[in-house]
């Protein structure tokens, strides 16, 4: 089980990234627009830099929904390999069949 503080910090980052998503997208579009003047592009990039760091979606870490584990994460199931194996063995994941040979 991951530390509660790490899980909560990641949840806070997700919430912050979601709230600033439209503003970041608008500023990034201006900063990348080649038809805009250099001053406008520079101003947009400076405003983008003033936003909180944790508002960037790249700072959000994929974590297991069950255990909070940050490694060996399956995006399709939103859980780690360990939690997936435990739940799959008990038949709690629909469509997942444990292979044996």
C-alpha positions in Angstrom: 0.0 0.0 0.0 1.3 3.4 -1.0 1.7 6.3 1.5 -1.6 8.1 2.0 0.2 11.5 1.5 1.5 10.4 -1.9 -2.0 9.3 -3.0 -3.6 12.5 -1.8 -0.9 14.7 -3.4 -1.6 13.0 -6.7 -5.3 13.5 -6.3 -4.7 17.2 -5.7 -2.6 17.4 -8.9 -5.4 15.7 -10.9 -7.9 18.2 -9.6 -5.6 21.2 -10.3 -4.7 19.9 -13.8 -8.4 19.5 -14.6 -9.3 23.0 -13.4 -6.5 24.7 -15.4 -6.9 22.6 -18.5 -8.8 25.1 -20.6 -6.5 28.0 -19.7 -3.4 26.0 -20.4 -4.7 24.9 -23.8 -5.6 28.5 -24.8 -2.2 29.8 -23.8 -0.4 26.9 -25.4 -2.3 27.5 -28.7 -1.3 31.2 -28.7 2.4 30.3 -27.8 2.6 27.8 -30.7 0.7 29.9 -33.2 3.3 30.9 -35.9 1.0 33.6 -37.3 0.9 35.6 -34.0 3.5 38.2 -33.3 6.6 37.4 -31.3 5.5 39.7 -28.4 2.1 37.9 -28.2 3.7 34.5 -28.2 6.3 35.5 -25.6 3.6 37.0 -23.4 1.5 33.8 -23.7 4.5 31.6 -22.8 5.3 33.9 -19.7 1.7 33.6 -18.5 1.9 29.8 -19.0 5.0 29.8 -16.9 3.2 31.7 -14.1 0.6 28.9 -13.7 1.1 26.5 -10.9 3.5 23.6 -11.7 1.1 21.0 -10.5 -1.5 22.3 -13.0 0.4 20.5 -15.8 -1.1 17.1 -16.6 2.3 15.6 -17.1 2.9 15.8 -13.3 0.0 13.5 -12.6 1.2 10.0 -11.9 -0.8 6.9 -12.9 -1.6 5.1 -9.7 -3.5 1.9 -8.9 -7.1 2.5 -7.8 -6.9 -0.3 -5.3 -3.5 0.0 -3.7 -2.1 3.3 -4.9 1.0 1.6 -6.3 2.7 3.8 -8.9 4.5 1.1 -10.8 3.4 -1.7 -13.1 0.1 0.1 -13.9 -2.3 -1.2 -16.5 -4.2 1.7 -18.0 -7.0 -0.5 -19.3 -7.9 -1.7 -15.8 -6.6 1.4 -13.9 -4.7 -0.9 -11.4 -1.4 -2.5 -10.8 -0.3 -5.9 -11.8 -0.5 -7.2 -8.3 -4.0 -5.9 -7.6 -5.1 -7.1 -11.0 -3.8 -10.6 -10.3 -5.5 -10.8 -6.9 -8.9 -9.6 -8.2 -8.6 -11.7 -11.4 -7.9 -14.8 -9.4 -11.1 -14.3 -7.4 -13.1 -13.6 -10.5 -13.9 -10.0 -9.7 -12.6 -8.5 -13.0 -15.1 -9.0 -15.8 -13.6 -10.6 -18.9 -10.3 -11.5 -17.3 -9.4 -15.2 -17.3 -6.4 -16.4 -15.5 -4.4 -18.7 -17.8 -2.7 -21.9 -16.6 -0.6 -24.4 -18.5 
